[in-house]
Amino acid sequence: MKTAAFKILPRLTRVVVMVCLAVLLVFSQILPAAAVKSYPSNPQEGETVLSDIVRKTEGVADSNPRSEQQMKRDAEGGLNAVQGKADMDKMVTPESAKANSVEGEIREGLRNFLK
């Protein structure tokens, strides 16, 4: 009787491992699609027009080279020396995004799992 159990055990182990791998494969395909929902967007809005950035960039490209002091002054508190603070309110930043980080999701999942 013991020999029959030992013959079944490797097959059963293989089946369990294959089922676990199949579940892992399915979840790895589903989770990226679920992450899209974390960034709400409205298709009717279209893409964000950053007209101030375009205007400033074209102005800098058409003008003579600027001095180092002028570049530092333009870059203060902004994104870079060309754009400055133009259209910063329209841009998505980590602070303004309503998405959860992967690290936070993993921590929350582990907390729920270990409870």
Residue frames relative to the residue before (quaternion, step in Angstrom):
aa qw qx qy qz dx dy dz
M 1.0000 0.0000 0.0000 0.0000 0.00 0.00 0.00
K 0.6425 0.5335 -0.3352 0.4362 3.58 0.97 -0.80
T 0.6412 0.5334 -0.3449 0.4305 3.58 0.95 -0.71
A 0.6237 0.5317 -0.3478 0.4553 3.62 1.01 -0.64
A 0.6500 0.5077 -0.3118 0.4718 3.59 1.01 -0.79
F 0.6689 0.4957 -0.3034 0.4634 3.58 1.00 -0.78
K 0.6296 0.5194 -0.3380 0.4685 3.61 1.16 -0.49
I 0.6761 0.4926 -0.2869 0.4668 3.58 1.06 -0.73
L 0.5894 0.6308 -0.3566 0.3571 3.59 1.04 -0.78
P 0.6821 0.4604 -0.3282 0.4637 3.70 0.75 -0.76
R 0.6426 0.5126 -0.3299 0.4641 3.59 1.01 -0.76
L 0.6535 0.5097 -0.3074 0.4676 3.56 0.96 -0.88
T 0.6296 0.5301 -0.3258 0.4652 3.59 1.01 -0.78
R 0.6524 0.5096 -0.3142 0.4647 3.59 0.94 -0.85
V 0.6495 0.5142 -0.3188 0.4606 3.57 0.95 -0.85
V 0.6595 0.5021 -0.3099 0.4657 3.59 0.91 -0.89
V 0.6509 0.5061 -0.3149 0.4700 3.61 0.94 -0.84
M 0.6617 0.5012 -0.3099 0.4636 3.60 0.94 -0.83
V 0.6383 0.5090 -0.3311 0.4731 3.59 0.98 -0.76
C 0.6438 0.5148 -0.3208 0.4665 3.60 0.97 -0.83
L 0.6584 0.4977 -0.3089 0.4725 3.60 0.95 -0.82
A 0.6423 0.5131 -0.3292 0.4645 3.60 0.99 -0.75
V 0.6458 0.5019 -0.3190 0.4787 3.60 0.97 -0.80
L 0.6395 0.5182 -0.3210 0.4685 3.60 0.98 -0.82
L 0.6498 0.5143 -0.3144 0.4630 3.60 0.96 -0.82
V 0.6563 0.5034 -0.3149 0.4654 3.59 0.93 -0.85
F 0.6881 0.4742 -0.2931 0.4645 3.60 0.86 -0.89
S 0.6383 0.5201 -0.3431 0.4521 3.60 1.02 -0.66
Q 0.6623 0.4764 -0.3050 0.4913 3.59 1.18 -0.45
I 0.6782 0.5028 -0.2851 0.4538 3.59 1.10 -0.68
L 0.6592 0.5687 -0.3264 0.3681 3.60 0.84 -0.91
P 0.6353 0.5017 -0.3775 0.4496 3.70 0.86 -0.59
A 0.6420 0.5069 -0.3322 0.4696 3.60 1.03 -0.67
A 0.6405 0.5133 -0.3261 0.4690 3.59 1.06 -0.66
A 0.6204 0.5598 -0.3413 0.4304 3.58 1.10 -0.62
V 0.5644 0.6080 -0.3867 0.4028 3.59 1.13 -0.52
K 0.6292 0.5569 -0.3310 0.4295 3.59 1.05 -0.69
S 0.6062 0.5890 -0.3605 0.3946 3.59 1.15 -0.49
Y 0.7170 0.3347 -0.2454 0.5601 3.62 1.21 -0.25
P 0.1833 -0.8232 0.5265 0.1071 3.57 -0.02 1.23
S 0.0544 0.7810 -0.6202 0.0488 3.55 -0.92 0.90
N 0.3225 -0.7337 0.5694 0.1831 3.50 -1.21 0.53
P 0.3883 -0.7499 0.4807 0.2363 3.63 -0.47 1.12
Q 0.6094 0.5659 -0.3574 0.4251 3.61 1.13 -0.54
E 0.6156 0.5638 -0.3535 0.4222 3.61 1.14 -0.48
G 0.3093 -0.7496 0.5237 0.2611 3.58 1.06 -0.66
E 0.6811 -0.4558 0.3351 0.4649 3.56 -1.19 -0.26
T 0.5621 -0.6183 0.4408 0.3277 3.53 -1.18 0.65
V 0.2800 -0.7507 0.5775 0.1569 3.55 -0.83 1.00
L 0.1380 -0.7943 0.5905 0.0369 3.55 -0.66 1.14
S 0.0472 -0.8697 0.4913 0.0094 3.55 0.66 1.16
D 0.6204 0.5389 -0.3608 0.4410 3.63 1.01 -0.67
I 0.6448 0.5113 -0.3220 0.4681 3.58 0.99 -0.81
V 0.6460 0.5138 -0.3243 0.4620 3.59 0.92 -0.87
R 0.6611 0.5132 -0.3049 0.4545 3.59 0.91 -0.92
K 0.6879 0.4731 -0.2920 0.4665 3.61 0.86 -0.93
T 0.6452 0.5253 -0.3236 0.4507 3.58 0.98 -0.81
E 0.6657 0.4877 -0.3039 0.4760 3.58 0.92 -0.86
G 0.6334 0.5360 -0.3281 0.4515 3.58 1.05 -0.74
V 0.6725 0.4773 -0.2950 0.4826 3.58 0.96 -0.84
A 0.6529 0.5214 -0.3200 0.4466 3.59 0.99 -0.78
D 0.7128 0.4508 -0.2552 0.4728 3.59 1.04 -0.73
S 0.6666 0.5167 -0.3091 0.4395 3.62 1.16 -0.40
N 0.6422 -0.4888 0.4133 0.4218 3.53 -1.36 0.06
P 0.6499 -0.5059 0.3716 0.4285 3.59 -1.20 0.37
R 0.3738 -0.7433 0.5173 0.2005 3.55 -1.00 0.86
S 0.5494 -0.6002 0.4614 0.3535 3.54 -1.24 0.42
E 0.6584 -0.5139 0.3769 0.4006 3.54 -1.28 0.36
Q 0.6432 0.5221 -0.3277 0.4542 3.59 0.97 -0.80
Q 0.6559 0.5042 -0.3153 0.4649 3.58 0.96 -0.83
M 0.6405 0.5188 -0.3238 0.4645 3.59 1.00 -0.76
K 0.6535 0.5042 -0.3153 0.4683 3.59 0.96 -0.83
R 0.6452 0.5229 -0.3161 0.4586 3.56 1.00 -0.83
D 0.6792 0.4873 -0.2872 0.4678 3.60 0.97 -0.87
A 0.7009 0.4837 -0.2659 0.4517 3.57 1.07 -0.71
E 0.4836 0.6881 -0.4380 0.3175 3.61 1.18 -0.33
G 0.8612 0.0621 -0.0818 0.4978 3.54 -0.77 1.09
G 0.6457 0.5221 -0.3225 0.4544 3.58 1.24 0.08
L 0.7202 -0.4397 0.3294 0.4236 3.49 -1.32 -0.29
N 0.7636 -0.1797 0.1416 0.6038 3.54 0.98 -0.90
A 0.7352 -0.4526 0.2791 0.4203 3.57 -1.28 0.06
V 0.6748 0.4753 -0.3093 0.4723 3.61 1.10 -0.47
Q 0.7740 0.3878 -0.2035 0.4572 3.58 0.71 -1.05
G 0.1946 -0.7945 0.5484 0.1735 3.57 1.02 -0.69
K 0.7586 -0.3330 0.2656 0.4930 3.58 -0.85 -0.97
A 0.3397 0.7758 -0.4799 0.2291 3.59 1.26 0.18
D 0.8738 0.0037 -0.0488 0.4837 3.55 -0.93 1.04
M 0.2681 0.7785 -0.5294 0.2046 3.61 1.08 0.53
D 0.6368 0.5474 -0.3329 0.4289 3.59 1.06 -0.65
K 0.6707 0.4936 -0.2963 0.4676 3.61 1.20 -0.45
M 0.6237 0.5706 -0.3360 0.4153 3.57 1.19 -0.41
V 0.4134 -0.6774 0.5504 0.2595 3.53 -1.17 0.65
T 0.0631 -0.7835 0.6182 -0.0002 3.54 -0.78 1.09
P 0.6597 -0.4934 0.3537 0.4431 3.61 -1.15 0.27
E 0.6478 0.5223 -0.3252 0.4493 3.58 1.07 -0.66
S 0.7367 0.4160 -0.2360 0.4781 3.59 1.01 -0.77
A 0.5492 0.6132 -0.4042 0.3986 3.59 1.21 -0.29
K 0.3387 -0.7510 0.5352 0.1868 3.53 -1.04 0.78
A 0.4709 0.6842 -0.4321 0.3514 3.57 1.25 0.30
N 0.4150 -0.6710 0.5544 0.2649 3.53 -1.25 0.51
S 0.4673 -0.6660 0.4955 0.3042 3.55 -1.08 0.67
V 0.6214 -0.5354 0.4147 0.3939 3.54 -1.23 0.47
E 0.6349 0.5379 -0.3262 0.4485 3.56 0.97 -0.86
G 0.6683 0.4964 -0.2996 0.4661 3.59 0.94 -0.85
E 0.6331 0.5281 -0.3247 0.4636 3.57 1.03 -0.79
I 0.6572 0.5009 -0.3121 0.4689 3.59 0.97 -0.85
R 0.6436 0.5152 -0.3268 0.4620 3.60 0.92 -0.85
E 0.6695 0.4952 -0.3018 0.4641 3.58 0.89 -0.93
G 0.6488 0.5205 -0.3136 0.4580 3.57 0.99 -0.79
L 0.6624 0.4922 -0.3025 0.4770 3.56 0.98 -0.84
R 0.6182 0.5327 -0.3483 0.4612 3.61 1.02 -0.74
N 0.6851 0.4807 -0.2834 0.4682 3.56 0.90 -0.93
F 0.6511 0.5246 -0.3070 0.4545 3.56 1.05 -0.77
L 0.7322 0.4439 -0.2304 0.4623 3.57 0.94 -0.90
K 0.5203 0.6424 -0.4218 0.3725 3.62 1.22 -0.12
